[in-house]
Amino acid sequence: MNKIGDLRAEIDQLQEAVVSHAVVDQAVGVVVTLGGLRPDQGFQVLREVSQHTNVKLRQVSEQIVDWVHSEQLSDEIRAALDKALATVRST
């Protein structure tokens, strides 16, 4: 019985990872489009925003994806995003 519980927990974790990865990929697409960047630069921007705001990468990604639909982004994330885009563009 314990093995079944372990397998169910592993399946749940894998499903969560797939969803998380999809959200991050979508946010990379938004940042790439917004900044005219390469995909690797888009991921770099997300990572910098996450680090500078102390918000998990998935949560930053969710906010950016939601921003496309709601046109609302927290001031903290927006400022960090603007700064990260400027940094990446200058390199």
C-alpha positions as CSV (number, residue, x, y, z in Angstrom):
1,M,0.0,0.0,0.0
2,N,2.8,2.4,0.8
3,K,4.3,2.0,-2.7
4,I,1.0,3.1,-4.2
5,G,0.9,6.2,-2.1
6,D,4.5,6.9,-3.1
7,L,3.7,6.5,-6.8
8,R,0.7,8.8,-6.5
9,A,2.8,11.5,-4.8
10,E,5.4,11.2,-7.5
11,I,2.7,11.5,-10.2
12,D,1.3,14.6,-8.5
13,Q,4.8,16.1,-8.4
14,L,5.4,15.4,-12.1
15,Q,2.1,16.9,-13.0
16,E,2.9,20.0,-11.0
17,A,6.3,20.2,-12.8
18,V,4.7,20.0,-16.2
19,V,2.3,22.8,-15.4
20,S,5.1,24.9,-13.9
21,H,7.3,24.4,-16.9
22,A,4.5,25.4,-19.3
23,V,3.8,28.7,-17.4
24,V,7.5,29.6,-17.4
25,D,7.7,28.9,-21.2
26,Q,4.6,31.1,-21.8
27,A,6.2,33.9,-19.7
28,V,9.5,33.6,-21.6
29,G,7.4,34.0,-24.8
30,V,5.8,37.2,-23.4
31,V,9.2,38.6,-22.4
32,V,10.8,37.7,-25.7
33,T,8.0,39.4,-27.6
34,L,8.0,42.4,-25.3
35,G,11.7,43.0,-25.4
36,G,12.6,41.7,-28.9
37,L,14.9,39.1,-27.2
38,R,16.1,35.6,-27.9
39,P,14.5,32.9,-25.8
40,D,17.6,32.4,-23.6
41,Q,17.6,36.1,-22.9
42,G,13.9,35.9,-22.0
43,F,14.6,33.2,-19.4
44,Q,17.5,35.3,-18.1
45,V,15.1,38.3,-17.6
46,L,12.6,36.1,-15.7
47,R,15.4,34.7,-13.5
48,E,16.7,38.2,-12.7
49,V,13.2,39.5,-11.9
50,S,12.7,36.5,-9.6
51,Q,16.0,37.0,-7.8
52,H,15.6,40.8,-7.4
53,T,12.0,40.6,-6.1
54,N,12.5,37.4,-4.0
55,V,9.5,35.9,-5.7
56,K,9.7,32.3,-7.1
57,L,10.2,32.0,-10.8
58,R,6.9,30.2,-11.3
59,Q,5.0,33.0,-9.5
60,V,6.8,35.7,-11.5
61,S,5.9,33.8,-14.6
62,E,2.2,33.4,-13.6
63,Q,2.0,37.2,-13.0
64,I,3.5,38.0,-16.4
65,V,1.2,35.6,-18.2
66,D,-1.8,37.0,-16.3
67,W,-0.6,40.5,-17.2
68,V,-1.2,39.9,-20.8
69,H,-4.9,39.4,-20.1
70,S,-5.5,41.7,-17.2
71,E,-3.0,44.4,-18.1
72,Q,-2.1,44.6,-14.4
73,L,1.3,43.8,-13.0
74,S,2.6,44.6,-9.5
75,D,4.8,47.7,-9.3
76,E,7.6,45.6,-7.8
77,I,7.6,43.0,-10.7
78,R,7.1,45.7,-13.3
79,A,10.1,47.7,-12.0
80,A,12.3,44.6,-11.9
81,L,11.1,43.6,-15.3
82,D,12.0,47.0,-16.8
83,K,15.4,46.9,-15.2
84,A,16.2,43.4,-16.3
85,L,15.1,44.1,-19.9
86,A,17.3,47.2,-20.0
87,T,20.2,45.2,-18.6
88,V,19.8,42.4,-21.2
89,R,19.4,44.8,-24.1
90,S,22.6,46.6,-23.2
91,T,24.7,43.4,-23.4
